[in-house]
Amino acid sequence: MKPTITIEYCPKCGWMLRSVYFASELLTTFTEELGGVLLKPSETAGRFTIAINETIIVDRKTDGGFPEITALKRLVRDRIAPDKQLGHTDKAQ
């Protein structure tokens, strides 16, 4: 079964558009590897997390901010498709 990514965001903070952007980038990059991306409005103010299945890989508060899209793609790739080449994203390291 393909993994699902859940992006939980604070709607009061205006982070829905950022969530949509991250979701579209992940779905475009990992078309064959993902079962889907779920956007979940949080009931907790200020929350922004990204999880693969139930494992949180990004937490805005713990990490000190939002990830760059290239870093997020590498995080996801390393967990769901370690052999996948990310093209120019890999060169940005």
Secondary structure as a PSIPRED ss2 file (coil, helix, strand):
# PSIPRED VFORMAT (PSIPRED V4.0)

   1 M C   1.000  0.000  0.000
   2 K C   1.000  0.000  0.000
   3 P C   1.000  0.000  0.000
   4 T E   0.000  0.000  1.000
   5 I E   0.000  0.000  1.000
   6 T E   0.000  0.000  1.000
   7 I E   0.000  0.000  1.000
   8 E E   0.000  0.000  1.000
   9 Y E   0.000  0.000  1.000
  10 C C   1.000  0.000  0.000
  11 P H   0.000  1.000  0.000
  12 K H   0.000  1.000  0.000
  13 C H   0.000  1.000  0.000
  14 G C   1.000  0.000  0.000
  15 W C   1.000  0.000  0.000
  16 M H   0.000  1.000  0.000
  17 L H   0.000  1.000  0.000
  18 R H   0.000  1.000  0.000
  19 S H   0.000  1.000  0.000
  20 V H   0.000  1.000  0.000
  21 Y H   0.000  1.000  0.000
  22 F H   0.000  1.000  0.000
  23 A H   0.000  1.000  0.000
  24 S H   0.000  1.000  0.000
  25 E H   0.000  1.000  0.000
  26 L H   0.000  1.000  0.000
  27 L H   0.000  1.000  0.000
  28 T H   0.000  1.000  0.000
  29 T H   0.000  1.000  0.000
  30 F C   1.000  0.000  0.000
  31 T C   1.000  0.000  0.000
  32 E C   1.000  0.000  0.000
  33 E C   1.000  0.000  0.000
  34 L C   1.000  0.000  0.000
  35 G C   1.000  0.000  0.000
  36 G E   0.000  0.000  1.000
  37 V E   0.000  0.000  1.000
  38 L E   0.000  0.000  1.000
  39 L E   0.000  0.000  1.000
  40 K E   0.000  0.000  1.000
  41 P E   0.000  0.000  1.000
  42 S C   1.000  0.000  0.000
  43 E C   1.000  0.000  0.000
  44 T C   1.000  0.000  0.000
  45 A C   1.000  0.000  0.000
  46 G C   1.000  0.000  0.000
  47 R C   1.000  0.000  0.000
  48 F E   0.000  0.000  1.000
  49 T E   0.000  0.000  1.000
  50 I E   0.000  0.000  1.000
  51 A E   0.000  0.000  1.000
  52 I E   0.000  0.000  1.000
  53 N C   1.000  0.000  0.000
  54 E C   1.000  0.000  0.000
  55 T E   0.000  0.000  1.000
  56 I E   0.000  0.000  1.000
  57 I E   0.000  0.000  1.000
  58 V E   0.000  0.000  1.000
  59 D E   0.000  0.000  1.000
  60 R H   0.000  1.000  0.000
  61 K H   0.000  1.000  0.000
  62 T H   0.000  1.000  0.000
  63 D H   0.000  1.000  0.000
  64 G C   1.000  0.000  0.000
  65 G C   1.000  0.000  0.000
  66 F C   1.000  0.000  0.000
  67 P C   1.000  0.000  0.000
  68 E C   1.000  0.000  0.000
  69 I H   0.000  1.000  0.000
  70 T H   0.000  1.000  0.000
  71 A H   0.000  1.000  0.000
  72 L H   0.000  1.000  0.000
  73 K H   0.000  1.000  0.000
  74 R H   0.000  1.000  0.000
  75 L H   0.000  1.000  0.000
  76 V H   0.000  1.000  0.000
  77 R H   0.000  1.000  0.000
  78 D H   0.000  1.000  0.000
  79 R H   0.000  1.000  0.000
  80 I H   0.000  1.000  0.000
  81 A C   1.000  0.000  0.000
  82 P C   1.000  0.000  0.000
  83 D C   1.000  0.000  0.000
  84 K C   1.000  0.000  0.000
  85 Q C   1.000  0.000  0.000
  86 L C   1.000  0.000  0.000
  87 G C   1.000  0.000  0.000
  88 H H   0.000  1.000  0.000
  89 T H   0.000  1.000  0.000
  90 D H   0.000  1.000  0.000
  91 K H   0.000  1.000  0.000
  92 A C   1.000  0.000  0.000
  93 Q C   1.000  0.000  0.000
